């Protein structure tokens, strides 16, 4: 459910934006009949569960809709000569520290609905 903003000028295109966090809370509260504060509390608790699971197990399956996996990228040493794809010149590679990020991919339930 996206919000449509009315154009200010004639002939201007209608801008469709995704829901903000507060608009999502409000929509969930309307659909479930719960108070918005309760919906916020449930979403915060769900976020905590997801983060703890990804940290501990490296993966989290969100109600059969999407799967979150932890991706660990190793550190990269600097000083190696690599080619700049834009200019073609050889430059020294900068060192990068190890990092962790989360990859989210849709599962069958979402793919079938799209």
C-alpha positions as CSV (number, residue, x, y, z in Angstrom):
1,X,0.0,0.0,0.0
2,X,1.9,3.0,-1.2
3,X,1.0,6.7,-0.8
4,X,0.2,8.8,-3.8
5,X,1.0,12.5,-3.6
6,X,-1.0,14.9,-5.7
7,X,1.0,16.9,-8.2
8,X,1.3,20.6,-7.5
9,X,1.4,21.6,-11.2
10,X,-0.8,20.6,-14.0
11,X,0.6,17.8,-16.1
12,X,3.1,16.7,-13.4
13,X,3.3,13.0,-12.7
14,X,1.9,11.5,-9.5
15,X,4.7,10.4,-7.2
16,X,4.2,7.0,-5.5
17,X,6.3,6.4,-2.4
18,X,6.7,3.3,-0.2
19,X,5.2,3.4,3.3
20,X,7.3,4.9,6.1
21,X,7.8,3.1,9.4
22,X,5.0,5.1,11.2
23,X,2.6,4.6,8.3
24,X,3.3,0.8,8.4
25,X,2.6,0.8,12.2
26,X,-0.6,2.7,11.6
27,X,-1.7,0.3,8.8
28,X,-1.0,-2.7,11.0
29,X,-2.9,-1.2,13.9
30,X,-5.9,-0.6,11.7
31,X,-5.9,-4.1,10.2
32,X,-5.4,-5.9,13.5
33,X,-7.5,-3.7,15.8
34,X,-4.6,-3.4,18.2
35,X,-3.3,-0.1,19.6
36,X,-0.4,1.5,17.7
37,X,1.8,1.2,20.8
38,X,1.1,-2.6,20.9
39,X,2.0,-2.9,17.3
40,X,5.3,-1.0,17.8
41,X,6.1,-3.2,20.8
42,X,5.5,-6.4,18.8
43,X,7.6,-5.1,15.9
44,X,10.5,-4.2,18.3
45,X,10.3,-7.6,19.9
46,X,10.4,-9.3,16.4
47,X,13.4,-7.2,15.4
48,X,15.2,-8.3,18.6
49,X,14.4,-12.0,17.9
50,X,15.7,-11.7,14.3
51,X,18.9,-10.0,15.2
52,X,19.7,-12.5,18.0
53,X,19.0,-15.4,15.7
54,X,21.2,-14.1,12.9
55,X,24.0,-13.3,15.3
56,X,23.9,-16.8,17.0
57,X,23.0,-19.1,14.1
58,X,23.9,-17.0,11.0
59,X,20.4,-17.3,9.6
60,X,16.7,-16.5,10.2
61,X,13.6,-17.7,8.3
62,X,11.0,-14.9,8.7
63,X,7.6,-16.8,8.7
64,X,8.3,-18.5,5.3
65,X,8.5,-15.1,3.6
66,X,12.2,-14.3,3.5
67,X,15.4,-15.7,4.7
68,X,18.1,-13.6,6.3
69,X,21.7,-14.9,6.3
70,X,24.9,-13.5,7.8
71,X,27.6,-12.9,5.2
72,X,31.2,-12.6,6.5
73,X,33.6,-10.8,4.2
74,X,37.3,-11.3,5.0
75,X,39.8,-8.5,5.4
76,X,41.7,-7.4,2.2
77,X,45.4,-6.4,2.4
78,X,46.3,-3.2,0.7
79,X,49.3,-2.5,-1.6
80,X,48.4,-4.8,-4.5
81,X,48.3,-3.2,-7.9
82,X,44.9,-3.4,-9.6
83,X,43.5,-1.8,-12.7
84,X,41.0,1.1,-12.4
85,X,38.2,0.0,-14.7
86,X,37.2,3.6,-15.5
87,X,40.6,5.1,-16.4
88,X,42.6,1.9,-17.1
89,X,45.6,3.0,-15.0
90,X,47.2,0.8,-12.3
91,X,46.6,1.9,-8.8
92,X,47.4,0.5,-5.3
93,X,44.5,-1.3,-3.7
94,X,43.3,0.2,-0.4
95,X,43.2,-2.1,2.7
96,X,39.7,-3.0,3.9
97,X,38.8,-4.5,7.3
98,X,36.7,-7.6,7.7
99,X,33.0,-6.9,7.7
100,X,29.7,-8.7,8.4
101,X,26.5,-7.9,6.6
102,X,23.0,-9.5,6.2
103,X,21.7,-10.8,2.9
104,X,17.9,-11.0,2.6
105,X,16.2,-13.2,-0.1
106,X,12.6,-13.8,-0.7
107,X,11.2,-17.3,-0.3
108,X,8.5,-19.1,-2.3
109,X,5.5,-17.5,-0.5
110,X,6.6,-14.0,-1.6
111,X,7.7,-15.1,-5.1
112,X,4.3,-16.7,-5.8
113,X,2.5,-13.5,-4.8
114,X,4.5,-11.2,-7.0
